[in-house]
Amino acid sequence: MLVHVFTGHLSVCVMHIIGDGTYDMQVYYRSLTATCMDLNFSRYREGERLKVINVIARRVGK
């Protein structure tokens, strides 16, 4: 697992080696702004992107 944190941003990459020698990788990015949080998730198997999820979470009143 690789985690990188810098001001307002977080990156996480996780690679799994599967029993048959292939690999699966998950990549997660998060960034914060004054009004929202952007989330980006991707899943890869052997370099092929299988899934992408992009979310913008907006801040609402307290």
KAPERA-V621863 format. One record per residue. SS is DSSP state (A for helix, B for strand, O for the rest). OMEGA is omega in degrees with one decimal (999 if undefined). Layout:
BEGIN
SS&OMEGA + SS&OMEGA
END
This chain:
BEGIN
O&176.5 + B&178.8 + B&178.6 + B&-178.9 + B&171.4 + B&-168.7 + O&176.5 + O&-176.3 + B&176.2 + B&175.7 + B&177.3 + B&175.9 + B&-179.4 + B&178.6 + B&177.7 + B&172.8 + B&-176.3 + O&-175.7 + O&-179.3 + O&177.4 + O&176.2 + O&-179.9 + B&178.0 + B&-179.1 + B&176.6 + B&-177.6 + B&-176.2 + B&175.5 + B&175.7 + B&174.9 + B&-178.5 + B&171.3 + O&-179.9 + O&-173.9 + O&-176.5 + B&174.7 + B&176.9 + B&177.5 + B&177.2 + B&-180.0 + B&175.0 + B&176.5 + B&-177.4 + B&169.4 + B&-178.4 + O&177.6 + O&178.6 + B&179.8 + B&-177.7 + B&-174.7 + B&175.5 + B&175.5 + B&176.9 + B&-177.1 + B&169.5 + B&-179.7 + B&-177.9 + B&178.3 + O&176.7 + O&-178.6 + O&-179.0 + O&999
END
